[in-house]
């Protein structure tokens, strides 16, 4: 199959996500035939560095032999079984290991990040209802926050491009100031600005805690806001406020969990534990759709009883899929056996050094870095900058998708120095 045939057929048969399909007439989708480590390879054999981990999901490279082996082994055992009334070793093993890593006692599975958000929101509401406080139905999130595009998740999202059209369908929620340090005053430190931002959350909870079920935040990095980064003290203080006002804290670590923010989970950097922890994306190393919500024993206990209606009656057909769970277990094995977090710190320091000329470029503003995420804003970005940058990067063998005027890197953890150099040099040339 030729590259042109595949591009034409995809326009005729597919509706691509997060895409104005008419734009594919001038910027066709990149046909991919296979992957290898950090590389995407098209049908003609051209290679493209996957600088964004295929929408932030791939941790250990494409066609990773250890994850492949786990899936091949699982295929000979059981591919899927209903989890309502059945159980299996991969889902139990995964739940135990995630519980040990997070200190949260029970895992509920879905299929994607938005599913995890929906589960956490419903669980929080239902918890308060089961506890005799049915008036606690509200949710508060951060300005410019993103939590998914299903209706419940979109209700607590604050990205106008995704939300405005569907506003009549959405439940009202409240947004407070983001701790994004780009919003600080010129002489104000990221920590000082975080304290100023969290004061607005305190004001809201002081007034509305009686009707608020939960606060939901993306810890440390707000992805769709252009990789907005903030100081961990915000989370530390937020945990105190949620305890003080008896409001749940939902940590949406869908994008930043599994080492992406520099620790296994971003909340660790603030020394806190959320009431609900939402995980997806990297959980299977980019192999299979899976999401998970972990919560406390106290939340679990509020649903436990004789009445069916008191239980959490939420389900997905592929909940706890054995293949996806085996991929996730292989991912956890790699973290443990290869001491990935420590290795990533070394790689992150080296890549940051290689990006020093990019950071110093006169067009660049707000160069920033958290864990295995790098971002900067282009000051004079013209309309169409994102598509143009993407297209020109492809010509140089790099797959990257800026968010508006923000260019970011979230490469697979298996990236090595030659690929880091290619990415840094290509970016500098494009600027």
PyMOL commands that set and color helices and strands:
alter all, ss='L'
color gray80, all
select helices_A, chain A and resi 3-13+21-25+53-56+65-75+89-102+113-130+151-155+160-169+181-183+190-211+233-245+266-270+281-284+297-303+308-310+322-338+340-354+356-359+385-395+417-430
alter helices_A, ss='H'
color red, helices_A
select strands_A, chain A and resi 34-36+39-41+47-50+106-110+138-142+174-176+212-217+221-222+228-229+248-252+276-279+291-295+364-370+373-378+398-399+406-409
alter strands_A, ss='S'
color yellow, strands_A
deselect
rebuild
show_as cartoon
